[in-house]
Amino acid sequence: MTAPENRCRLYLITPPKLEPRGFAEQLKRALDGGDVASVQLRLKDAADGEVIRAIEQLKPIAQKRDVAFILNDRPDLAAITGCDGVHVGQQDASYEEARATVGPDAIVGVTCHDSTHLAMDAAEAGADYVAFGAFFPTQTKDAKFHATIELLENWASTMIVPCVAIGGITPDNCAPLVKAGADFLAVVSAVWDAPDGPDGAVRRFNAVIDQAR
């Protein structure tokens, strides 16, 4: 999960509910549509067995394409299933707990909402990336925090730990985030609900990213 030559990259997050076998075809289409850095499996309300079945179905698709496969919230399941990393929120396991569980070589990312203070704490602890948002209105989750372009600009100009921008991001509104220094754009419905399919959405995102650099 890298940003070569400072190029912003896509960070796909799965829909909150999915049927793994059917969604596998959508994931293949998305990843074959263009450059994607990572896929995060986010099934907040699913039982452990359901999460594990989804990992078993989807992780090989991502890893075969050299795309990092990250699990939301559950460092324990990420470790036992061989995920490339885990993403934790402020109400989930701490960074230290997550790192101890997944080991030194796995990716650990941390939600930091709209707080530079939280992000600096996470970065100093060793987080591989910090996530800021929401930048725009979103229907995916109830966004209690609203990050700004200025926050991204300040982070990118002063810190070396990569940052992820999240929240209502589409091909039509992402250019300012790219220009501000976001290393990754986390997207959900703009890809999976795109009228031209997930592959078309990924192509459009990458075209905007290249134009905004």
Buried (B, 14 or more C-beta within 10 A) or exposed (E): BEBEEEBBBBBBBBBBEBEBEEBBEBBBBBBEBBBBBBBBBBBEEBEEEEBBBBBEBBBEBBBEEEBBBBBBBBBBBBBEBEBBBBBBBEEBBBBEBBBEBBEEEBBBBBBBBBBBEBBBBBBEEEBBBBBBBBBBEBEBBEBEBBBEBEBBBBBBEEBEBBBBBBBBBBBEEBBBBBBBBBBBBBBBBBBBEBEEBBBBBBBBBBEBBEEBE
